[in-house]
């Protein structure tokens, strides 16, 4: 007879209680370093579209060498609904024998937080030390998460300018950001008005043509672009990538297929992986006048890192335990 096994079911509230932004940033930094230095296993992303419902599903998996758990995640966004239906599930397995250890029914929270955390890792190494003004292009969940992550690694910024296509959504975003941190947050009418003079520019939209032009960026600005995570998506003028003193990607191969790099293939060989910087193999920002860009498409090792934090920090009595 096979031995009795148990698996935990942790819901969104359990996951939220165990995973906070600062810890997720640190875990993702380690994961990026592992990915770029041979310390992780990462298969290709599975991308599934449901066009009749404007739905897209990403399936990602990974393992960090030496970590107690590996994980497989399915995350979905269905954008024909108002508001958009965002969901997800992470299945955690014991890295010693492959046995299922937990189902994280997090409603997409891990994806949201680890994506924000990746922006935090990028800003930690690439944003100007004296960051004062921030532009956020986009008004969805990542506007909030990127704001929170930046507040961890560059506390003290004074002004945030928000742009979104829908004024009502933008106003709600502004109200949410004001409630999260004591910062002056304002809505602006154009992307150019948001970007003008900003030290950090964050783009988190579903755009399929450039929103930010090269000539609008201040000297020494840092740009984190994360909306382009599929073929055909684009937020940045390719000249921004061409002129960057540091062009950083989470994965050369993945960004060349799915990220901003797909529109600037000539820059592929000069792109530096964020993990190379995290592992101290390559320096990050070294001067105030450098234009830096980080193209983030999302890696499965981020989900694995976040899931391992959850498993380490969740209390013994949380969630449900079921017999397999």
PyMOL commands that set and color helices and strands:
alter all, ss='L'
color gray80, all
select helices_A, chain A and resi 12-18+21-36+51-53+109-126+141-153+167-180+191-195+214-216+238-243+252-258+260-263+265-270+274-278+300-313
alter helices_A, ss='H'
color red, helices_A
select strands_A, chain A and resi 6-11+40-41+46-50+55-64+69-78+85-94+100-105+133-137+159-163+184-187+200-203+208-212+222-225+234-236+246-249+272-273+292-295+320-323
alter strands_A, ss='S'
color yellow, strands_A
deselect
rebuild
show_as cartoon
